[in-house]
């Protein structure tokens, strides 16, 4: 009796980490902006993040404030950094891979960025772990550190970024988001009016920048709700163009001294159709600006998004991190600031979605390691279906 042949065993997906292991703990190189931060850079950034705090775009308002002129939002560090913080968390070549942002942790040291300032970055690849995910099977979670200092050597901020690297073909084959997402949401006029009202109410909640005092707030208090969206290819493109390293000719490559192989710019192994053309870009800069050619093209092209397992156009993790910082800083006012935040990114902001911000005070600390009183806040970003995009905890300084 003939025996039935069994189906071929599917090829096991594996990550080749041979170019990753020896780089753990090492400083890396990267891009450095040529020019200082300008008022237009600041305005472009808050415009892209839909953050209409007049302190960052209205010259007359800012001149009449305690700052005496325009200052950048705390979130500007990510816009002034090549690779928006992901560079030291994307180290080592993995053939056929793609990357999405997994989260950020920030520390801020009370040094505002003003027009004319120039930030310099020290970057280091910290560590990694591999986990099996429903999205793409074996998945690499890498962490990297970026330290931001200004032209005077003052410490402005420190960031730990987490990247999620995976084999694009496997994510595409699994099609997790294809199965989970319905049609792109089409908003009615009544719904759009309600969204705009919520947006306006939040804008007016602290437009003058009046800081709540530490003694006035209590555990269980909630912050005003915010909404951003609906997200679209136009909003995603606007966000991308506000990351200054994406503008033609804005940066040059630098390398730390004494490192034999500092990963200044090496191809991380992007899947076919998503790599830069570094040589061609010396003549035609479109060939490495990210949207026309490069790993970010899936953010604004639904077909390309599908090739890396994302199903449709989607937003940027670094943008979501900036949203969190700006939202908390707006509530803290001119005499407060975000000292520390840790945000885990759970879902992208997909085309057609809106993003809601809801936050609650969950703790108070009169004496902190910063030497100032802090309130601990839990912030959650969700979409219109209740899906969680970001879970964030933060420590925010308030005046006494």
C-alpha positions as CSV (number, residue, x, y, z in Angstrom):
1,X,0.0,0.0,0.0
2,X,1.4,3.4,-1.0
3,X,2.0,5.8,1.7
4,X,1.0,9.5,1.3
5,X,3.8,11.9,1.2
6,X,3.7,14.5,3.9
7,X,3.7,18.2,3.1
8,X,7.1,19.9,2.9
9,X,8.1,21.3,6.2
10,X,8.1,25.1,6.0
11,X,11.5,26.6,6.1
12,X,12.3,27.9,9.6
13,X,12.8,31.6,9.8
14,X,16.0,32.6,11.5
15,X,17.7,35.9,12.2
16,X,21.4,36.1,11.3
17,X,22.9,38.1,14.2
18,X,26.5,37.5,13.2
19,X,26.9,41.2,12.5
20,X,25.1,42.3,15.6
21,X,26.7,40.5,18.6
22,X,30.2,42.0,18.4
23,X,28.7,45.5,18.3
24,X,26.9,45.4,21.7
25,X,28.0,48.2,24.0
26,X,30.0,50.0,21.3
27,X,29.7,53.7,20.5
28,X,28.5,54.2,16.9
29,X,28.7,57.0,14.4
30,X,25.8,58.7,12.5
31,X,24.6,61.8,11.0
32,X,25.2,65.3,12.3
33,X,23.2,68.4,11.3
34,X,25.2,71.1,9.5
35,X,23.2,74.1,10.7
36,X,21.8,75.3,14.0
37,X,18.2,75.0,14.8
38,X,16.2,77.9,13.3
39,X,12.8,79.4,14.1
40,X,11.4,77.8,11.0
41,X,12.7,74.4,12.1
42,X,10.8,74.8,15.4
43,X,7.6,76.0,13.6
44,X,7.8,73.2,11.1
45,X,8.1,70.6,13.9
46,X,5.1,71.8,16.0
47,X,3.1,72.2,12.8
48,X,3.8,68.6,11.8
49,X,2.9,67.3,15.3
50,X,-0.3,69.5,15.4
51,X,1.0,71.2,18.6
52,X,-0.2,74.8,18.4
53,X,1.4,76.0,21.6
54,X,2.1,79.7,20.9
55,X,5.3,79.6,22.8
56,X,6.8,77.7,19.8
57,X,5.5,79.6,16.8
58,X,4.0,83.0,17.8
59,X,6.8,85.5,18.1
60,X,4.9,88.2,19.9
61,X,3.4,85.7,22.5
62,X,6.8,84.2,23.1
63,X,8.5,87.6,23.5
64,X,6.0,88.5,26.2
65,X,6.6,85.2,28.1
66,X,9.3,84.5,30.7
67,X,11.5,83.1,27.9
68,X,11.7,86.4,26.0
69,X,11.3,84.7,22.6
70,X,10.6,81.5,20.8
71,X,11.8,78.3,22.3
72,X,11.5,74.8,21.0
73,X,9.3,72.2,22.6
74,X,11.0,69.5,24.6
75,X,10.3,67.0,21.8
76,X,12.5,68.9,19.3
77,X,15.5,66.7,20.2
78,X,14.1,63.9,18.1
79,X,13.7,66.2,15.1
80,X,17.3,67.5,15.3
81,X,18.8,63.9,15.5
82,X,19.7,61.9,12.4
83,X,17.4,58.8,12.4
84,X,15.1,60.3,15.1
85,X,16.7,58.2,17.8
86,X,16.6,54.9,16.1
87,X,20.1,54.9,14.7
88,X,21.8,53.3,17.8
89,X,19.0,50.8,18.0
90,X,19.5,49.7,14.3
91,X,23.0,48.3,14.4
92,X,24.3,45.3,12.4
93,X,23.2,43.9,9.0
94,X,20.3,41.5,8.9
95,X,19.5,40.5,5.4
96,X,15.9,41.1,4.2
97,X,14.9,43.0,7.4
98,X,12.7,45.9,8.1
99,X,12.3,48.1,11.3
100,X,9.5,49.7,13.2
101,X,9.9,51.8,16.4
102,X,9.1,50.0,19.6
103,X,9.4,52.7,22.3
104,X,11.4,55.5,23.8
105,X,12.6,56.5,27.3
106,X,13.6,60.1,27.8
107,X,15.3,62.2,30.5
108,X,15.3,66.0,30.3
109,X,17.8,68.2,32.1
110,X,16.1,71.6,32.1
111,X,18.1,73.1,29.2
112,X,15.7,74.5,26.6
113,X,16.6,74.5,22.9
114,X,16.4,78.0,21.3
115,X,16.8,79.3,17.8
116,X,20.6,79.3,17.1
117,X,21.3,76.3,19.2
118,X,23.0,73.3,17.7
119,X,22.7,69.8,19.1
120,X,25.4,67.2,19.1
121,X,24.7,63.5,19.7
122,X,26.7,60.7,21.3
123,X,25.3,57.3,20.4
124,X,25.8,53.8,21.7
125,X,24.2,50.4,20.9
126,X,23.1,49.1,24.3
127,X,21.7,45.5,24.1
128,X,19.2,43.3,22.4
129,X,16.9,40.3,22.9
130,X,15.1,38.0,20.5
131,X,11.4,37.0,20.9
132,X,8.9,35.1,18.8
133,X,6.1,37.3,17.8
134,X,2.7,36.7,16.1
135,X,3.6,39.6,13.7
136,X,6.8,38.2,12.2
137,X,8.1,35.2,14.1
138,X,11.6,35.6,15.4
139,X,12.0,39.4,16.1
140,X,14.9,41.4,17.3
141,X,14.4,44.1,20.0
142,X,17.4,46.4,20.0
143,X,18.1,49.2,22.4
144,X,20.3,52.2,21.8
145,X,21.2,55.4,23.7
146,X,21.5,58.9,22.4
147,X,22.9,61.8,24.5
148,X,22.1,65.3,23.3
149,X,24.3,68.2,24.2
150,X,24.2,71.8,22.8
151,X,27.1,73.8,21.4
152,X,28.1,74.9,24.9
153,X,28.4,71.3,26.1
154,X,25.3,71.5,28.2
155,X,23.4,68.2,28.6
156,X,19.9,68.7,27.1
157,X,18.4,65.2,27.0
158,X,19.1,61.5,27.0
159,X,17.1,58.9,25.1
160,X,16.9,55.1,25.1
161,X,15.2,53.9,22.0
162,X,13.9,50.4,21.2
163,X,13.7,49.2,17.6
164,X,11.8,46.1,16.4
165,X,13.6,44.4,13.5
166,X,12.1,41.5,11.6
167,X,12.2,39.6,8.3
168,X,9.9,41.6,6.1
169,X,8.9,38.6,3.9
170,X,7.7,36.7,7.0
171,X,5.6,39.6,8.3
172,X,4.1,40.0,4.8
173,X,3.3,36.3,4.7
174,X,1.6,36.3,8.1
175,X,-0.4,39.4,7.3
176,X,-1.4,40.1,10.9
177,X,-2.7,43.6,10.1
178,X,-4.4,42.5,6.9
179,X,-6.6,40.2,9.1
180,X,-7.1,42.7,12.0
181,X,-7.9,45.9,10.1
182,X,-11.2,46.7,8.4
183,X,-11.7,49.3,5.8
184,X,-10.1,52.7,6.2
185,X,-12.4,54.8,8.4
186,X,-14.5,57.4,6.6
187,X,-15.5,60.1,9.0
188,X,-18.9,61.8,8.7
189,X,-19.2,65.6,8.9
190,X,-20.8,65.3,12.4
191,X,-17.9,63.2,13.6
192,X,-15.3,65.6,12.2
193,X,-17.0,68.5,14.0
194,X,-16.9,66.6,17.3
195,X,-13.2,65.8,16.7
196,X,-12.4,69.5,16.0
197,X,-14.3,70.6,19.1
198,X,-12.3,68.3,21.3
199,X,-9.1,69.5,19.6
200,X,-10.0,73.1,20.2
201,X,-11.1,72.5,23.8
202,X,-7.7,70.9,24.5
203,X,-5.9,73.8,22.8
204,X,-7.7,76.3,25.0
205,X,-7.1,74.3,28.2
206,X,-3.7,75.9,28.8
207,X,-2.9,78.2,26.0
208,X,-1.4,80.8,28.4
209,X,1.0,78.2,29.9
210,X,-0.2,78.6,33.5
211,X,1.4,75.8,35.5
212,X,-0.6,73.9,38.1
213,X,1.1,74.0,41.5
214,X,2.3,70.8,43.1
215,X,0.1,71.2,46.2
216,X,-3.0,71.9,44.1
217,X,-3.0,68.6,42.2
218,X,-3.9,65.2,43.7
219,X,-3.7,61.5,42.8
220,X,-6.7,60.6,40.6
221,X,-6.9,63.9,38.8
222,X,-7.2,63.6,35.1
223,X,-5.7,65.8,32.4
224,X,-7.7,67.3,29.6
225,X,-8.4,65.0,26.7
226,X,-6.6,65.6,23.4
227,X,-7.2,64.3,19.9
228,X,-4.9,64.2,16.8
229,X,-6.2,63.2,13.4
230,X,-7.7,61.9,11.3
231,X,-4.3,60.7,10.1
232,X,-3.7,60.7,6.3
233,X,-1.0,60.3,3.8
234,X,-0.8,64.1,3.9
235,X,-0.2,64.2,7.7
236,X,2.3,61.4,7.6
237,X,4.2,63.2,4.8
238,X,4.1,66.5,6.8
239,X,5.5,64.7,9.9
240,X,8.3,63.0,7.9
241,X,9.5,66.3,6.3
242,X,9.7,67.9,9.8
243,X,12.5,65.5,10.8
244,X,15.3,67.8,9.6
245,X,17.7,65.0,8.5
246,X,15.2,64.1,5.8
247,X,15.7,67.5,4.1
248,X,18.3,67.4,1.3
249,X,21.8,68.1,2.4
250,X,21.2,68.9,6.0
251,X,23.7,66.4,7.6
252,X,27.1,64.9,7.3
253,X,28.5,61.6,8.7
254,X,30.5,61.5,11.9
255,X,32.3,58.7,13.7
256,X,33.5,58.3,17.3
257,X,37.3,58.2,17.7
258,X,39.1,55.0,18.5
259,X,36.4,52.6,17.3
260,X,37.5,50.2,14.5
261,X,34.1,49.7,13.0
262,X,31.8,52.4,14.3
263,X,28.7,51.6,12.1
264,X,28.7,55.2,10.7
265,X,26.5,54.3,7.8
266,X,26.2,50.7,6.7
267,X,23.2,49.0,5.1
268,X,21.2,47.3,7.8
269,X,20.0,44.8,5.2
270,X,16.7,46.5,4.2
271,X,14.4,44.3,2.2
272,X,14.4,44.7,-1.6
273,X,12.9,48.1,-2.7
274,X,13.5,49.8,0.7
275,X,17.3,50.5,0.6
276,X,18.9,53.9,0.0
277,X,21.1,54.6,-3.0
278,X,24.0,56.4,-1.3
279,X,26.1,56.9,-4.4
280,X,23.2,57.9,-6.6
281,X,22.0,60.3,-4.0
282,X,25.2,62.4,-4.4
283,X,23.7,63.5,-7.7
284,X,20.0,63.0,-7.1
285,X,19.2,63.4,-3.3
286,X,15.7,61.9,-3.8
287,X,17.5,58.5,-3.8
288,X,18.1,58.6,-0.1
289,X,15.5,60.9,1.4
290,X,13.3,58.1,2.7
291,X,9.9,58.7,1.1
292,X,10.8,58.5,-2.6
293,X,13.4,55.8,-1.9
294,X,14.3,54.2,1.4
295,X,12.9,52.4,4.4
296,X,10.2,54.9,5.2
297,X,8.3,54.8,1.9
298,X,5.8,52.3,3.4
299,X,4.5,55.1,5.7
300,X,2.9,56.9,2.8
301,X,2.4,54.1,0.3
302,X,-0.2,51.4,1.2
303,X,1.2,48.9,-1.3
304,X,4.7,49.3,0.1
305,X,3.4,49.1,3.6
306,X,1.9,45.7,2.7
307,X,5.3,44.5,1.6
308,X,6.7,44.9,5.2
309,X,3.6,43.5,7.0
310,X,1.9,46.9,7.8
311,X,-1.1,46.6,5.5
312,X,-1.7,50.3,4.9
313,X,0.0,53.7,5.3
314,X,0.9,54.3,8.9
315,X,2.5,56.9,11.2
316,X,5.9,57.1,12.9
317,X,6.9,55.9,16.3
318,X,9.1,58.9,16.9
319,X,6.0,61.1,16.2
320,X,4.0,59.3,18.8
321,X,6.8,59.8,21.3
322,X,6.8,63.5,20.5
323,X,3.0,63.7,21.0
324,X,3.4,62.3,24.5
325,X,6.1,64.8,25.5
326,X,4.2,67.7,24.1
327,X,0.9,66.8,25.6
328,X,2.5,66.5,29.1
329,X,4.5,69.7,28.7
330,X,1.5,71.6,27.6
331,X,-0.3,70.7,30.8
332,X,2.8,71.4,32.9
333,X,2.9,75.0,31.6
334,X,5.8,77.5,31.4
335,X,7.0,76.9,35.0
336,X,6.9,73.1,34.7
337,X,8.5,70.5,32.5
338,X,8.7,66.8,31.6
339,X,11.6,65.3,33.5
340,X,11.3,61.6,32.5
341,X,9.0,59.5,30.3
342,X,8.9,55.9,29.2
343,X,6.6,55.1,26.3
344,X,5.9,51.6,24.9
345,X,4.5,51.7,21.3
346,X,1.8,49.0,20.8
347,X,0.1,49.9,17.5
348,X,0.8,52.3,14.7
349,X,-1.5,55.3,13.9
350,X,-3.0,53.9,10.6
351,X,-4.4,56.0,7.8
352,X,-7.9,57.1,8.6
353,X,-7.6,56.7,12.3
354,X,-7.6,59.4,15.0
355,X,-5.6,59.2,18.2
356,X,-7.0,60.1,21.6
357,X,-4.9,61.1,24.7
358,X,-6.1,60.3,28.2
359,X,-4.0,60.8,31.3
360,X,-4.3,60.5,35.1
361,X,-2.0,61.5,38.0
362,X,-1.0,58.3,39.7
363,X,1.6,59.5,42.2
364,X,3.3,62.5,43.8
365,X,6.8,62.9,45.1
366,X,7.7,66.0,47.0
367,X,11.4,65.2,47.1
368,X,12.9,63.6,44.0
369,X,16.3,62.7,42.7
370,X,16.0,65.8,40.5
371,X,15.7,68.0,43.5
372,X,12.3,69.2,42.5
373,X,8.7,68.0,43.2
374,X,7.3,65.6,40.7
375,X,3.9,64.1,39.8
376,X,3.8,60.7,38.1
377,X,1.3,60.5,35.2
378,X,0.0,57.6,33.3
379,X,-0.8,58.4,29.7
380,X,-2.5,56.2,27.2
381,X,-3.0,56.9,23.4
382,X,-5.9,55.0,21.8
383,X,-7.6,55.0,18.4
384,X,-11.3,55.3,17.7
385,X,-11.8,51.5,18.1
386,X,-10.2,51.5,21.6
387,X,-6.9,50.0,20.4
388,X,-3.9,51.1,22.5
389,X,-1.2,52.8,20.5
390,X,1.0,53.9,23.4
391,X,1.3,53.3,27.1
392,X,3.4,55.9,28.8
393,X,4.4,56.8,32.3
394,X,6.1,60.1,33.1
395,X,7.4,62.2,35.9
396,X,6.5,65.9,35.4
397,X,8.0,68.8,37.4
398,X,5.6,71.3,38.8
399,X,6.2,74.5,40.8
400,X,5.4,74.5,44.5
